Amino acid sequence: MEVAIPMANPELLHADPEPVTEPAWIFSYTATGPQLDWEWAHKRLRESKNFWITTQGLDGRPHTRPVWGFWLEGGLWFSTTNRSVAYIEADNNVTVHTESGDEVVIVEGRCERLHGKDRLQVISDNYREYFSHETVATDEGVFTPQGYGGPGFKITPTKVLGWNAPYFNTATRWVFPEPEGD
């Protein structure tokens, strides 16, 4: 089923850097193909609204929580106020999974905390478009009119994995170039 999700900036949908595509390792073997193309994964990232974010807790254990988010300008944008904030600040390496266990897309990347009202306005605008959820951007975060909210973040992928179950031979890995200056 095709889902049409409005975007505040639709011209930025394809602003992603072009990844290198290769077969992925799955169930103790390297997938034999056919490989999925990046547009297959990119479409699922753009159409997803709920994402599972995994960070590393301060005690070293994984910490996973669902967040509302949206894919824009080559990354996942979201706001949260739970323990994930402290965990991201301690270690910005994160893993993100879309909701589907059949059309799987897993993002591994680095999470950046966003500052400044103009930058956080992107989250506020897209929360209104995607979720009909009113928020106000400030220099420090994104908040509801009642004051609930928190910091904003953007996850930039270093690697994305995807497959179309039960066709596990389609497991594909997309590797992204390191950002300039890292």
C-alpha positions, 0 to 999 in steps of 0.5 A: 500500500502506497502512503502519501506523506506530505513534506514541508520541503519536498524538493529535499527528498533526494538530497541524500549522498549516494551510497555504495551498494553491496550484498549484506551478511545475513543468517551466516552467509553473504546474500546472493541477490538480487540486491535492492537499490537505494531508492527501495530503502530511501522510499521506506525511510521517507514513508516511515513515521515511527522509528526504533532508536537504539543507543548505548546506556551509560552502563553499556547496555542497549537502550531502545525507544520508539520516536516519531521522526522523518527522513529529510536531507540525508538523515533522520530528524526527531526530538526526544526527552527521555534517557536517550538524550544523555546516552546520545551525548555520551556516545553518538553512535546509534542504530535506527529501525523502521517499524516493518519486520518484512521490508526491513531498513536498519540505519547505523549512524551518528546522531547530532544534537541540533541547536538554534531556533532556525535549525529546530524549526525544521523539526517543528514544521515537519511534526506539523506536516507528518503528525498534525502535532503542533510544536514550537521551536526554540534555541534549545529544543522543540516543545508543545504549547503545554511545554512538553518536549526536548532537544532535536537531533539528526542521525546521519547514516554511515551504513544502512541494511535492508531486505525484503522478507522472506527473500533474505537473499535480497539483503543489501548494505549501503555504505555512505561516505564519511562526512567532510571534516570527520 
